[in-house]
Amino acid sequence: MPSLDSARGCYVVRVVYDGPGMAGKTTNLQKICEIVPATRRSEMYTPAQLKGRTMFFDWLELDGPSRSGFQLKLQLISVPGQIERNYRRKPLIEMADVVVFVCDASPNQMAETLRAFARLRATIKQRKNPVPLVLQVNKQDVEGAIDPERMRRRLKLERDVPLVPASAVKNDGVKETLTVASRLALQVMSTGKLAPMLAEFQNADALFDHVLTFEDTPHEGPVDVEELHVAAEDVDTESEEAQVHLVARSIEALEARAKRGAREAT
């Protein structure tokens, strides 16, 4: 939930950008740095990169409007998209107030997008409180890009989840995504539920020290049933027939996995 940072006299809302590797999460934050004047934001902080890939997180803080005499700060955090780094991203998703899921609309990246979203859905299910979600369908400029509404169907998302088509590298859809996420952050603030600011989330350096503690007990994290059949053919999930089809595929996948486990145990 949002935090009250009494030391700085401000409210803090965390917006976490999630998605598969190389989908454009870091690019979003880089473009936001170009959009927002330096007087209204911090510098972007990335504690480690490997060949352009985020290993821990990206961090950026923006000034928001004042509420009841307190400044609102938006902390934008992008998480590593690699499946093997799931143990680093899961705790950051758990403490998010708003989640922006950045899809890769490239046709050959659909399986990775489905797998990453299945991990996100599994993590959200484990939260005590629901979290607002924004879907950014990025890379609309690539040849054969997945249509945003088709992406919504593939991810089986409800109609009330905001959807923003984008080409982050061209700065298209970045501001629109941030605007939607900011509006949802203000709605979260309006609930009046606040927690004291934890020391590990006060700034980027403190967050990095906290994230390093995840290395003590690395694990893959939650696996959702959907992740077991990410290669399923493209079907229209809005139809009743498709729903029956997906349920059947889920059961078949689980049964096959159970049979393999039984054979390996004998």
Secondary structure, 3 states (H helix, E strand, C coil): CCEEECCCCEEEEEEEEECCCCCCHHHHHHHHHHHCCHHHECCCECCCEECCEECCCEEEEEEEEEECCEEEEEEEEECCCCHHHHHHHHHHHHCCCEEEEEEECCHHHHHHHHHHHHHHHHHHHCCCCCCCEEEEEECCCCCCCCCHHHHHHHCCCCCCCCEEECEHHHCECHHHHHHHHHHHHHHHHCCCCCEECCHHHCCHHHHHHHHHHHHHCCCCCCCCHHHHHCCCCCCCCCCHHHHHHHHHHHHHHHHHHHHHHHHHHC
